[in-house]
Amino acid sequence: MFGVGVVREKFISFIKLFKNYFFTAIVKNPIQNIVNVYAYRHYYYEILY
């Protein structure tokens, strides 16, 4: 079982990773970025719920 701290830690690290990826993708390929944002959001919601 996960403790609340572990979940929060994972969530924060995911947000950091996502932000880095997001900004890189905006500069390189905006269209692909939009697709990836939706894919990531859907994927992460499935993990949480």
C-alpha distance matrix in Angstrom:
0.0 3.8 6.6 9.7 11.6 9.8 10.2 13.7 14.5 13.9 15.9 18.7 19.1 19.3 21.9 23.9 24.0 24.9 27.6 29.1 29.2 30.6 33.5 34.3 34.5 36.6 39.2 39.2 38.8 38.4 38.4 35.7 33.7 33.8 32.6 29.7 28.7 28.4 26.6 24.0 23.6 23.2 20.7 18.5 18.8 17.6 14.4 13.9 15.1
3.8 0.0 3.8 6.5 8.1 6.1 6.6 10.0 10.8 10.5 12.4 15.0 15.6 16.1 18.5 20.4 20.8 21.8 24.3 25.9 26.2 27.6 30.3 31.3 31.7 33.7 36.2 36.4 36.2 35.7 36.0 33.4 31.1 31.3 30.5 27.5 26.2 26.3 24.7 21.8 21.3 21.5 19.1 16.4 17.0 16.5 13.0 12.1 14.1
6.6 3.8 0.0 3.8 5.4 5.3 6.5 8.8 10.0 11.0 12.5 14.5 15.7 16.8 18.6 20.4 21.4 22.6 24.5 26.3 27.1 28.3 30.7 32.0 32.7 34.4 36.8 37.5 37.4 36.7 37.3 35.0 32.4 32.6 32.2 29.1 27.4 27.8 26.7 23.5 22.7 23.3 21.3 18.2 18.6 18.8 15.4 13.8 15.9
9.7 6.5 3.8 0.0 3.8 5.5 5.2 6.1 8.5 10.0 10.5 12.2 14.3 15.3 16.4 18.4 20.0 20.8 22.4 24.5 25.5 26.3 28.6 30.3 31.0 32.3 34.9 35.8 35.7 34.7 35.5 33.4 30.6 30.6 30.5 27.6 25.5 26.0 25.3 22.1 20.9 21.9 20.3 16.9 17.0 17.9 14.8 12.6 14.9
11.6 8.1 5.4 3.8 0.0 3.8 5.5 5.1 6.0 8.6 9.8 10.4 12.2 14.0 15.2 16.5 18.3 19.6 21.0 22.7 24.1 25.2 27.1 28.8 29.8 31.3 33.5 34.5 34.8 34.1 35.2 33.1 30.1 30.5 30.7 27.5 25.6 26.5 25.8 22.3 21.6 23.0 21.2 17.7 18.6 19.7 16.4 14.6 17.5
9.8 6.1 5.3 5.5 3.8 0.0 3.8 5.5 5.0 6.2 8.5 9.9 10.6 12.2 14.2 15.5 16.5 18.0 19.9 21.3 22.4 23.8 26.0 27.2 28.1 30.0 32.1 32.8 33.1 32.6 33.5 31.1 28.4 29.0 28.8 25.5 24.0 24.9 23.7 20.2 20.0 21.2 18.9 15.7 17.1 17.7 14.1 13.1 16.2
10.2 6.6 6.5 5.2 5.5 3.8 0.0 3.8 5.4 5.1 6.1 8.6 10.0 10.4 12.2 14.3 15.3 16.1 18.2 20.1 20.8 21.8 24.3 25.7 26.2 27.9 30.4 31.1 31.0 30.2 30.9 28.6 25.9 26.2 25.9 22.8 21.1 21.7 20.7 17.4 16.7 17.8 15.8 12.5 13.5 14.4 11.0 9.5 12.7
13.7 10.0 8.8 6.1 5.1 5.5 3.8 0.0 3.8 5.5 5.0 6.1 8.6 9.7 10.5 12.3 14.2 15.0 16.3 18.4 19.7 20.4 22.5 24.4 25.2 26.5 28.9 30.0 30.1 29.2 30.3 28.3 25.3 25.6 25.9 22.8 20.6 21.7 21.3 17.7 16.8 18.7 17.2 13.5 14.6 16.3 13.3 11.4 14.7
14.5 10.8 10.0 8.5 6.0 5.0 5.4 3.8 0.0 3.8 5.4 5.2 6.2 8.5 9.9 10.7 12.3 14.1 15.4 16.8 18.3 19.6 21.5 22.9 24.1 25.7 27.8 28.7 29.2 28.7 30.0 27.8 24.9 25.7 26.0 22.6 20.9 22.4 21.7 17.9 17.8 19.8 17.8 14.5 16.4 17.8 14.6 13.6 17.2
13.9 10.5 11.0 10.0 8.6 6.2 5.1 5.5 3.8 0.0 3.8 5.5 5.2 6.0 8.6 10.0 10.5 11.9 14.1 15.5 16.2 17.7 20.1 21.2 22.0 23.9 26.1 26.7 26.9 26.5 27.5 25.0 22.3 23.2 23.0 19.6 18.2 19.5 18.4 14.7 14.9 16.7 14.4 11.2 13.6 14.7 11.4 11.1 14.9
15.9 12.4 12.5 10.5 9.8 8.5 6.1 5.0 5.4 3.8 0.0 3.8 5.5 5.0 6.2 8.7 9.9 10.2 12.1 14.3 15.1 15.8 18.3 19.9 20.5 21.9 24.4 25.3 25.3 24.4 25.4 23.4 20.4 20.8 21.0 17.9 15.9 17.1 16.6 12.9 12.4 14.6 13.1 9.5 11.4 13.4 10.8 9.7 13.4
18.7 15.0 14.5 12.2 10.4 9.9 8.6 6.1 5.2 5.5 3.8 0.0 3.8 5.4 5.1 6.3 8.7 9.7 10.5 12.5 14.2 14.9 16.7 18.5 19.7 21.0 23.1 24.4 24.9 24.1 25.6 23.7 20.5 21.3 22.1 18.9 16.8 18.7 18.5 14.8 14.5 17.3 15.9 12.6 14.7 16.9 14.5 13.5 17.1
19.1 15.6 15.7 14.3 12.2 10.6 10.0 8.6 6.2 5.2 5.5 3.8 0.0 3.8 5.4 5.1 6.2 8.5 9.9 10.8 12.2 13.9 15.7 16.8 18.1 20.0 21.8 22.6 23.3 23.1 24.7 22.4 19.4 20.8 21.3 17.8 16.4 18.7 17.9 14.1 14.8 17.5 15.5 12.7 15.6 17.3 14.7 14.6 18.4
19.3 16.1 16.8 15.3 14.0 12.2 10.4 9.7 8.5 6.0 5.0 5.4 3.8 0.0 3.8 5.4 5.1 5.9 8.5 9.9 10.4 11.7 14.2 15.3 16.0 17.9 20.1 20.7 20.9 20.5 21.7 19.3 16.5 17.6 17.8 14.3 12.9 15.0 14.1 10.3 11.1 13.8 11.9 9.2 12.3 14.2 12.0 12.3 16.0
21.9 18.5 18.6 16.4 15.2 14.2 12.2 10.5 9.9 8.6 6.2 5.1 5.4 3.8 0.0 3.8 5.5 5.0 6.0 8.6 9.7 10.0 12.2 14.1 14.9 16.1 18.5 19.7 19.9 19.0 20.6 18.8 15.5 16.3 17.3 14.2 12.0 14.4 14.5 10.8 10.9 14.2 13.3 10.6 13.0 15.7 14.1 13.7 17.1
23.9 20.4 20.4 18.4 16.5 15.5 14.3 12.3 10.7 10.0 8.7 6.3 5.1 5.4 3.8 0.0 3.8 5.4 5.2 6.3 8.6 9.7 10.9 12.5 14.2 15.5 17.2 18.5 19.5 19.1 21.2 19.3 16.0 17.6 18.8 15.6 13.9 16.9 16.8 13.3 14.1 17.4 16.2 13.8 16.6 19.0 17.2 17.1 20.7
24.0 20.8 21.4 20.0 18.3 16.5 15.3 14.2 12.3 10.5 9.9 8.7 6.2 5.1 5.5 3.8 0.0 3.8 5.5 5.3 6.1 8.4 10.2 10.8 12.1 14.3 15.9 16.5 17.3 17.5 19.2 16.9 14.0 16.1 16.7 13.1 12.3 15.4 14.7 11.2 13.0 16.0 14.4 12.7 16.0 17.9 16.2 17.0 20.5
24.9 21.8 22.6 20.8 19.6 18.0 16.1 15.0 14.1 11.9 10.2 9.7 8.5 5.9 5.0 5.4 3.8 0.0 3.8 5.5 5.1 5.8 8.6 9.9 10.2 12.0 14.4 15.1 15.2 14.8 16.3 14.2 11.0 12.6 13.5 10.1 8.7 11.9 11.7 8.4 9.9 13.2 12.3 10.9 13.9 16.1 15.2 15.8 19.0
27.6 24.3 24.5 22.4 21.0 19.9 18.2 16.3 15.4 14.1 12.1 10.5 9.9 8.5 6.0 5.2 5.5 3.8 0.0 3.8 5.4 4.9 6.2 8.6 9.8 10.5 12.6 14.3 14.9 14.2 16.4 15.1 11.5 13.2 15.0 12.2 10.3 13.8 14.5 11.5 12.4 16.0 15.7 14.1 16.7 19.3 18.5 18.6 21.7
29.1 25.9 26.3 24.5 22.7 21.3 20.1 18.4 16.8 15.5 14.3 12.5 10.8 9.9 8.6 6.3 5.3 5.5 3.8 0.0 3.8 5.5 5.5 6.3 8.6 10.1 11.2 12.5 13.9 14.1 16.7 15.0 11.9 14.4 16.0 13.0 12.3 15.9 16.0 13.3 15.0 18.4 17.6 16.3 19.4 21.6 20.5 21.2 24.4
29.2 26.2 27.1 25.5 24.1 22.4 20.8 19.7 18.3 16.2 15.1 14.2 12.2 10.4 9.7 8.6 6.1 5.1 5.4 3.8 0.0 3.8 5.6 5.2 6.0 8.6 10.1 10.4 11.3 11.7 13.8 11.6 8.8 11.7 12.8 9.6 9.6 13.3 13.0 10.8 13.1 16.1 15.3 14.8 18.0 19.9 19.2 20.4 23.4
30.6 27.6 28.3 26.3 25.2 23.8 21.8 20.4 19.6 17.7 15.8 14.9 13.9 11.7 10.0 9.7 8.4 5.8 4.9 5.5 3.8 0.0 3.8 5.5 5.2 6.2 8.8 10.0 10.1 9.4 11.7 10.4 6.8 9.1 11.1 8.7 7.7 11.5 12.3 10.5 12.0 15.3 15.4 14.9 17.4 19.8 19.7 20.4 23.1
33.5 30.3 30.7 28.6 27.1 26.0 24.3 22.5 21.5 20.1 18.3 16.7 15.7 14.2 12.2 10.9 10.2 8.6 6.2 5.5 5.6 3.8 0.0 3.8 5.4 5.1 6.5 8.8 10.1 9.6 12.8 12.2 9.0 11.4 14.0 12.0 11.2 15.0 16.0 14.3 15.7 19.0 19.2 18.5 21.0 23.5 23.3 23.8 26.6
34.3 31.3 32.0 30.3 28.8 27.2 25.7 24.4 22.9 21.2 19.9 18.5 16.8 15.3 14.1 12.5 10.8 9.9 8.6 6.3 5.2 5.5 3.8 0.0 3.8 5.5 5.4 6.3 8.4 9.5 12.5 11.2 8.9 12.2 14.1 12.0 12.3 16.0 16.4 14.9 17.1 20.1 19.8 19.6 22.5 24.5 24.2 25.3 28.1
34.5 31.7 32.7 31.0 29.8 28.1 26.2 25.2 24.1 22.0 20.5 19.7 18.1 16.0 14.9 14.2 12.1 10.2 9.8 8.6 6.0 5.2 5.4 3.8 0.0 3.8 5.4 5.0 5.4 6.3 8.8 7.4 5.3 8.8 10.6 9.0 9.8 13.3 13.7 13.0 15.3 17.9 18.0 18.4 21.0 22.9 23.1 24.4 26.9
36.6 33.7 34.4 32.3 31.3 30.0 27.9 26.5 25.7 23.9 21.9 21.0 20.0 17.9 16.1 15.5 14.3 12.0 10.5 10.1 8.6 6.2 5.1 5.5 3.8 0.0 3.8 5.6 5.7 4.7 8.3 8.6 6.1 8.6 11.4 10.8 10.7 14.0 15.4 14.9 16.3 19.2 19.9 20.1 22.3 24.6 25.1 25.9 28.2
39.2 36.2 36.8 34.9 33.5 32.1 30.4 28.9 27.8 26.1 24.4 23.1 21.8 20.1 18.5 17.2 15.9 14.4 12.6 11.2 10.1 8.8 6.5 5.4 5.4 3.8 0.0 3.8 6.1 6.9 10.5 10.8 9.3 12.0 14.6 13.9 14.2 17.6 18.6 18.1 19.8 22.7 23.1 23.3 25.7 27.9 28.1 29.1 31.6
39.2 36.4 37.5 35.8 34.5 32.8 31.1 30.0 28.7 26.7 25.3 24.4 22.6 20.7 19.7 18.5 16.5 15.1 14.3 12.5 10.4 10.0 8.8 6.3 5.0 5.6 3.8 0.0 3.8 6.6 9.4 8.9 8.6 11.8 13.5 12.8 14.2 17.3 17.7 17.6 20.0 22.3 22.5 23.2 25.8 27.6 27.9 29.3 31.7
38.8 36.2 37.4 35.7 34.8 33.1 31.0 30.1 29.2 26.9 25.3 24.9 23.3 20.9 19.9 19.5 17.3 15.2 14.9 13.9 11.3 10.1 10.1 8.4 5.4 5.7 6.1 3.8 0.0 3.8 5.7 5.6 6.1 8.9 10.4 10.5 12.2 14.8 15.4 16.0 18.1 20.1 20.7 21.9 24.1 25.8 26.6 28.1 30.1
38.4 35.7 36.7 34.7 34.1 32.6 30.2 29.2 28.7 26.5 24.4 24.1 23.1 20.5 19.0 19.1 17.5 14.8 14.2 14.1 11.7 9.4 9.6 9.5 6.3 4.7 6.9 6.6 3.8 0.0 3.8 5.6 4.9 6.3 8.9 9.8 10.4 12.8 14.3 15.0 16.5 18.6 19.8 20.8 22.6 24.6 25.7 26.8 28.6
38.4 36.0 37.3 35.5 35.2 33.5 30.9 30.3 30.0 27.5 25.4 25.6 24.7 21.7 20.6 21.2 19.2 16.3 16.4 16.7 13.8 11.7 12.8 12.5 8.8 8.3 10.5 9.4 5.7 3.8 0.0 3.8 5.3 5.3 6.6 8.8 10.1 11.4 12.8 14.5 15.9 17.3 18.7 20.3 21.8 23.5 25.0 26.4 27.8
35.7 33.4 35.0 33.4 33.1 31.1 28.6 28.3 27.8 25.0 23.4 23.7 22.4 19.3 18.8 19.3 16.9 14.2 15.1 15.0 11.6 10.4 12.2 11.2 7.4 8.6 10.8 8.9 5.6 5.6 3.8 0.0 3.8 5.5 5.2 6.2 8.7 10.2 10.5 12.1 14.2 15.5 16.3 18.1 20.0 21.3 22.6 24.3 25.9
33.7 31.1 32.4 30.6 30.1 28.4 25.9 25.3 24.9 22.3 20.4 20.5 19.4 16.5 15.5 16.0 14.0 11.0 11.5 11.9 8.8 6.8 9.0 8.9 5.3 6.1 9.3 8.6 6.1 4.9 5.3 3.8 0.0 3.8 5.4 5.0 6.1 8.8 9.7 10.2 12.1 14.2 15.0 16.1 18.1 19.9 20.9 22.2 24.1
33.8 31.3 32.6 30.6 30.5 29.0 26.2 25.6 25.7 23.2 20.8 21.3 20.8 17.6 16.3 17.6 16.1 12.6 13.2 14.4 11.7 9.1 11.4 12.2 8.8 8.6 12.0 11.8 8.9 6.3 5.3 5.5 3.8 0.0 3.8 5.4 5.2 6.6 8.8 10.0 10.8 12.6 14.4 15.6 16.8 18.8 20.4 21.4 22.8
32.6 30.5 32.2 30.5 30.7 28.8 25.9 25.9 26.0 23.0 21.0 22.1 21.3 17.8 17.3 18.8 16.7 13.5 15.0 16.0 12.8 11.1 14.0 14.1 10.6 11.4 14.6 13.5 10.4 8.9 6.6 5.2 5.4 3.8 0.0 3.8 5.5 5.5 6.3 8.7 10.1 10.9 12.4 14.4 15.7 17.0 18.8 20.4 21.5
29.7 27.5 29.1 27.6 27.5 25.5 22.8 22.8 22.6 19.6 17.9 18.9 17.8 14.3 14.2 15.6 13.1 10.1 12.2 13.0 9.6 8.7 12.0 12.0 9.0 10.8 13.9 12.8 10.5 9.8 8.8 6.2 5.0 5.4 3.8 0.0 3.8 5.4 4.9 5.9 8.4 9.8 10.3 11.9 14.0 15.3 16.5 18.2 19.9
28.7 26.2 27.4 25.5 25.6 24.0 21.1 20.6 20.9 18.2 15.9 16.8 16.4 12.9 12.0 13.9 12.3 8.7 10.3 12.3 9.6 7.7 11.2 12.3 9.8 10.7 14.2 14.2 12.2 10.4 10.1 8.7 6.1 5.2 5.5 3.8 0.0 3.8 5.5 5.2 6.0 8.5 9.8 10.5 12.1 14.3 15.5 16.4 18.1
28.4 26.3 27.8 26.0 26.5 24.9 21.7 21.7 22.4 19.5 17.1 18.7 18.7 15.0 14.4 16.9 15.4 11.9 13.8 15.9 13.3 11.5 15.0 16.0 13.3 14.0 17.6 17.3 14.8 12.8 11.4 10.2 8.8 6.6 5.5 5.4 3.8 0.0 3.8 5.5 5.1 6.1 8.5 10.0 10.6 12.4 14.5 15.5 16.4
26.6 24.7 26.7 25.3 25.8 23.7 20.7 21.3 21.7 18.4 16.6 18.5 17.9 14.1 14.5 16.8 14.7 11.7 14.5 16.0 13.0 12.3 16.0 16.4 13.7 15.4 18.6 17.7 15.4 14.3 12.8 10.5 9.7 8.8 6.3 4.9 5.5 3.8 0.0 3.8 5.5 5.2 6.1 8.6 10.0 10.8 12.6 14.5 15.6
24.0 21.8 23.5 22.1 22.3 20.2 17.4 17.7 17.9 14.7 12.9 14.8 14.1 10.3 10.8 13.3 11.2 8.4 11.5 13.3 10.8 10.5 14.3 14.9 13.0 14.9 18.1 17.6 16.0 15.0 14.5 12.1 10.2 10.0 8.7 5.9 5.2 5.5 3.8 0.0 3.8 5.5 5.0 6.0 8.5 9.9 10.7 12.3 14.3
23.6 21.3 22.7 20.9 21.6 20.0 16.7 16.8 17.8 14.9 12.4 14.5 14.8 11.1 10.9 14.1 13.0 9.9 12.4 15.0 13.1 12.0 15.7 17.1 15.3 16.3 19.8 20.0 18.1 16.5 15.9 14.2 12.1 10.8 10.1 8.4 6.0 5.1 5.5 3.8 0.0 3.8 5.5 5.2 6.1 8.6 10.0 10.6 12.1
23.2 21.5 23.3 21.9 23.0 21.2 17.8 18.7 19.8 16.7 14.6 17.3 17.5 13.8 14.2 17.4 16.0 13.2 16.0 18.4 16.1 15.3 19.0 20.1 17.9 19.2 22.7 22.3 20.1 18.6 17.3 15.5 14.2 12.6 10.9 9.8 8.5 6.1 5.2 5.5 3.8 0.0 3.8 5.6 5.2 6.4 8.9 10.1 10.7
20.7 19.1 21.3 20.3 21.2 18.9 15.8 17.2 17.8 14.4 13.1 15.9 15.5 11.9 13.3 16.2 14.4 12.3 15.7 17.6 15.3 15.4 19.2 19.8 18.0 19.9 23.1 22.5 20.7 19.8 18.7 16.3 15.0 14.4 12.4 10.3 9.8 8.5 6.1 5.0 5.5 3.8 0.0 3.8 5.6 5.3 6.6 9.0 10.3
18.5 16.4 18.2 16.9 17.7 15.7 12.5 13.5 14.5 11.2 9.5 12.6 12.7 9.2 10.6 13.8 12.7 10.9 14.1 16.3 14.8 14.9 18.5 19.6 18.4 20.1 23.3 23.2 21.9 20.8 20.3 18.1 16.1 15.6 14.4 11.9 10.5 10.0 8.6 6.0 5.2 5.6 3.8 0.0 3.8 5.3 5.1 6.3 8.7
18.8 17.0 18.6 17.0 18.6 17.1 13.5 14.6 16.4 13.6 11.4 14.7 15.6 12.3 13.0 16.6 16.0 13.9 16.7 19.4 18.0 17.4 21.0 22.5 21.0 22.3 25.7 25.8 24.1 22.6 21.8 20.0 18.1 16.8 15.7 14.0 12.1 10.6 10.0 8.5 6.1 5.2 5.6 3.8 0.0 3.8 5.4 5.1 6.0
17.6 16.5 18.8 17.9 19.7 17.7 14.4 16.3 17.8 14.7 13.4 16.9 17.3 14.2 15.7 19.0 17.9 16.1 19.3 21.6 19.9 19.8 23.5 24.5 22.9 24.6 27.9 27.6 25.8 24.6 23.5 21.3 19.9 18.8 17.0 15.3 14.3 12.4 10.8 9.9 8.6 6.4 5.3 5.3 3.8 0.0 3.8 5.5 5.4
14.4 13.0 15.4 14.8 16.4 14.1 11.0 13.3 14.6 11.4 10.8 14.5 14.7 12.0 14.1 17.2 16.2 15.2 18.5 20.5 19.2 19.7 23.3 24.2 23.1 25.1 28.1 27.9 26.6 25.7 25.0 22.6 20.9 20.4 18.8 16.5 15.5 14.5 12.6 10.7 10.0 8.9 6.6 5.1 5.4 3.8 0.0 3.8 5.8
13.9 12.1 13.8 12.6 14.6 13.1 9.5 11.4 13.6 11.1 9.7 13.5 14.6 12.3 13.7 17.1 17.0 15.8 18.6 21.2 20.4 20.4 23.8 25.3 24.4 25.9 29.1 29.3 28.1 26.8 26.4 24.3 22.2 21.4 20.4 18.2 16.4 15.5 14.5 12.3 10.6 10.1 9.0 6.3 5.1 5.5 3.8 0.0 3.8
15.1 14.1 15.9 14.9 17.5 16.2 12.7 14.7 17.2 14.9 13.4 17.1 18.4 16.0 17.1 20.7 20.5 19.0 21.7 24.4 23.4 23.1 26.6 28.1 26.9 28.2 31.6 31.7 30.1 28.6 27.8 25.9 24.1 22.8 21.5 19.9 18.1 16.4 15.6 14.3 12.1 10.7 10.3 8.7 6.0 5.4 5.8 3.8 0.0
